[in-house]
Amino acid sequence: MGVFDWDYQMRMTEKNPDTKIVHVREYKNWRNLGMAFVEYEADYNQANITLLPYEGSPFHGEILVGPFIPYGIQCEDSSYFEQSNREYNKKSSDLTLRNLEEIFNALSPSKVGNVCRAMANIKIRFLPIDACESLWKKSKFLGQFDTVYCSNHSGHKIKPELVKLMASTAKVIVEQSMYIWYFRNENDEAYSKKVIELGESSGLKLQSGDKAQLVFGVVDKTSSEDKNGEDASNVMEDSGGAGDSGGF
């Protein structure tokens, strides 16, 4: 358990003080049993092994980071961050429950009727895992995507082939490494520098950036499409695929 304490005190909360809302017991439960959001009075006699690394699946830090970031460290209600004796009165699980309840309430039929009618013609298509490398070979996808979001484990996929899929006014948003605990400041800087280099070499231009994300826009689609010596007339025609989409 000493390793868990070190990761919590010297990595997670030291690098990102806003994660102190994650109680040390929550973090230890996650690291030891794979359970992040539990009721302490409940009896859990089986560990969650879904994120255990297995042969052929490299460890990318999901266990080290945990699932607290999306809904468990920020909240619009300031009362959730009140402290007593320099300790938060609420836990990350309380914030997560509150945030999810707010989302579900916003999606209730009484509130989304007009929105649902406006979105009636929108379709969601799940793309294959190799979409960045393969979709550009299908002409019907060229210039069709308006927004591309890359996690901090996908920044290396920014290539000229990806830009071929994007509309002329499209945006590419790349997550920064601020919540990768095992990255030090020099690693964060090197990651940002590498992503910017990949973007610029692929026909993108950095438009804005902060600790959380980098935002790119398309500079010159023509040059990026020709970078690999491929002409649009040589693109493979394929009637199959994931279907039309506005972003991935």
Secondary structure, 3 states (H helix, E strand, C coil): CHHHHHHHHHHHHHHCHHHHHCCHHHHHHHHHHCCCCCCCCCCCCCCCCCCCCCCCCCCCCHHHHCCCHHHHCCCCCHHHHCEECCEECCCHHHHHHHHHHHHHHHCCHHHHHHHHHHCCCCCCCCCCCCHHHHHHHCHHHCCCEEEEEECCCCHHHCCHHHHHCEEEEEEEEEECCCCCCCCCHHHHHHHHHHHHHHHHHCCEEEEEECCCEEEEEECCHHHHHHCCCCCHHHCCCCCCCCCCCCEC
